[in-house]
Amino acid sequence: MRMTLGALLGAVSLLAFSASAQTKLTIATVNNGDMIRMQGLTADFTAKNPGITVEWVTLEENVLRQRVTTDISTKGGQFDVLTIGTYEVPIWAKQGWLVPLDGLGADYDADDLLPAIRSGISDGGKLYASPFYGESSFVMYRKDLFEKAGLQMPKEPTWDFIASAAKKITDTSTQTYGICLRGKAGWGENMAFLTAMANSMGARWFDEKWNPEFTGPEWTKTLTTYATMMKESGPPGASANGFNENLVLFNSGKCGMWIDATVAASFVTNPKESTVSDKVGFAIAPNAGLGKNAGWLWAWNLAVPAGSKKTDAAQKFIAWATSKDYTKLVAAKEGWANVPPGTRKSLYANPDYLKAAPFAELTLAAINAADPINSTVKPKPYVGVQFAAIPEFQGIATRVGQSFSGVIAGATSVEEALKSAQTITEREMKRAGYIK
């Protein structure tokens, strides 16, 4: 069968038009389990949106933050969808760096978002990101090891109890360590944990006049308690361990306790991923008897940078990934216990989820209890639980985190690290004009 020249040229033109009509979204995301799962389900999105293709850039948490911050602040335009946290959203929205999400569609149901999560990603009543999952923090522990040691987890554990229990359940002969905590340097790694811990110990980053407080007794107690627990009951090489590394340790039976993000619960109770899935208990984040516990408040969110030329397609993807239907898709593929948690009220009213996820009610309670305004024992001038929501915080806390990680690595003392933190923070706060 022959084609005329006109028909041939027409077919070529049609193919060229079809290729040019394809919109490729470049999405930057973190290498956490829920995001990896989302990538595996992308075919559902592209099947429903045949004109859109997706390219993933998956990065370790510290690297993601650096790449995304550099790109958006320089208007680099590398990405069409960003995975960013509760810290960045309001700051970047005020800078005009994010597109308001007004194209998510009638089915999105913003009113279903948990108020604590929604308020952190809004500015002037507009959503500037959509939460993929939300979290607080709590204690995950091995019930079998506690029973063997004659221990019972209190309803509201104190740091003294946690430290004592960690020593009792440590067994180096079997490479079972009493506690795993974040030691990897980073404002969202070890400093997320340590800032939340410091809140419960009565410490603050700054007093009401923005003066840093690292040389006070509260921070000394915080860092000393942390360093002692890690030295006596933690795994070797802990200064390199962040969320993902500790997840692997816990799931392989190497940790008796792990205090970290509530989002980890679905992974430590999943028999496909965890060797101790049927032995895990949960408890509220510890306290020091001062009326505050060490829970934090966070969400990983999807947002569109102002430099993207593909905002309509980007919002279609975000609407898909953060919708109620996506939750149902994950439930159908992986079971209800493994859906992204902590974002929607409807999930915590779903009997199928509550039945499948023994950690659901404690997660919700921890998220609702987190207070970005009043997270410290003494009043503070900044908003945020495990961070201070000012643009300078990211750079300051990254450097402070390096000093504190050095304590765990044995490179510096508690006193030296705190003195360094005070010097670093004072200098930057003076440079930014907060203090003289």
Disulfide bonds with the S-S distance in Angstrom:
Cys180-Cys255 1.88
